[in-house]
Amino acid sequence: MEILIKRLNDNARLPAYGREAGPGIDLYALDDVTIEPGERVLVQTGVALAMPVGYIGLIWSQRGMTTQNAMKVTTDIVDSGYREEVRVELTNTGSEQIHFAAGEPIAQLLVQQAQHAHLIEAEDLGGDTEK
């Protein structure tokens, strides 16, 4: 499978796998960003992606980033119809400033197959849901 990547800014670092065997594609900050305690910011990556039809990219936090930095990445979806810049929403849940330098990884993209299900209205869903 191929994912087309368009650099929207000459300074943008292209997404890349952080570890050869790892499942996540690193997404990088386009510019330096400082996030104050309690602040939520939308960080530019400077790139756009063309996900293949039938696949989605899930934006997640990087392993260890949230525990080390009190940083929360708002999970988001890049679907096959989205062609705008990929931006990552970060929230500082800690009590100290957090700084990311331009080109530093801020999140990861997990690529998954996505199928459309056939939805059927029913009066009885069957099965027992009591616990």
N, C-alpha and C positions, 0 to 999 in steps of 0.2 A: 504494500500500500504506500502511496505517496501523498504527502501533504504539501501543497504549494504555499510558499511564504513570500510575502511582499514586504520589503523594507520601506517604511513610510518616512523615515528620517535617516540621513546618512550616518548618524551617531548610534543608531539602534544596533544592539547586539542580537544576532539571530538566535531563536530558540534552539536548544541542543539538549541531548540527553546528558544528565549530570554524571551518571555512572553507566558504563557500558551495558550492564545487565539490569539496570534499574528500569522501572516502568514509566517513570515520569520525565517529561520534557521540561527543562528549566525555562522559565520566563524571566526576563531581566528588566530592571528599571531603566528607562530611557535617560532620566535626569537624576541628579541628587535629590533625595527627599528626606525631610525630617518630619516625624510624626510626634506630636505632643501627646501626653497622657490623656486618654479619653477621646482623642481625635480620630476621625475616619477620613481617609483620603482615597482618591481614585488615581492610581499610578499608571502612567503611560508606559507602554512597552516599545512603541514605535514600529510595530509590525502588525500585519493583518494575515490571516490564515484562510485557506480554502479547504475546509474539511470535506472529504469525499462523502457523497450521498450514502446514507446508511451508517454513518459514524458521527460521534460527537466528541468534543474535547471538554473534559471536566477540569475546571481550575480549582486546585486544592493547595493547601499549605505544604511547604516542603518539610520533609522529615526533620524534626528537631527544632525547626524555626519557631514554632509557637511556644514551646516550653522554654527555650533559651531567651526569647525576647518579649514574652507576654504579647505576642502579635497574633491577631486573628485575621485570616484570609476569608473573605466572603466567597463561598462556593458559587461558581457561575458555570454556564454552559456555552460553548462555542459550537453551534450547529452548522450543517452544510450550507445553509442559506445566509450565514452571517459573513460579511466581507469587510466590515469596519475594523478599526484598530482594536486590538485586544488590550483591554485595560483591566487592572487588578485592584479591587477594593480591599484596603488594609485598615484595620482598626488597632490602635494601641490600647490594650487592656491593662497595661501596667501603670506604674507611678513615675516612670522616667521617660525622657525622650528616646526615640529610636531613630537611627539614621541609616539610610541605605545610600550607597554611592551609585552613581551611574554605572550601568553594566553589571551590577550585583544581582544575584538571583533573588526574586521576591515571591515566587510561587512556582507550582509545577502544573503541567497539563497532562492529564491522563486520557488517552484515546481509547474509546470503547465503541463497540458495535451497538447500534440502536435500531431496534425493529419496531414497526408499527403493529400494534395488537388490534385485533378485530373486537370492537366493543359491542356487547350485547346487553340490552336492558333485561332485567329479570326480577320477578317478584320474590323468588326464593333463591338464595345464593348457595344453599346446600351446606352441609358440614356443620359442626358444632363450634361456636366461638367462645363458649364459656370456659373459664379457666379455673 
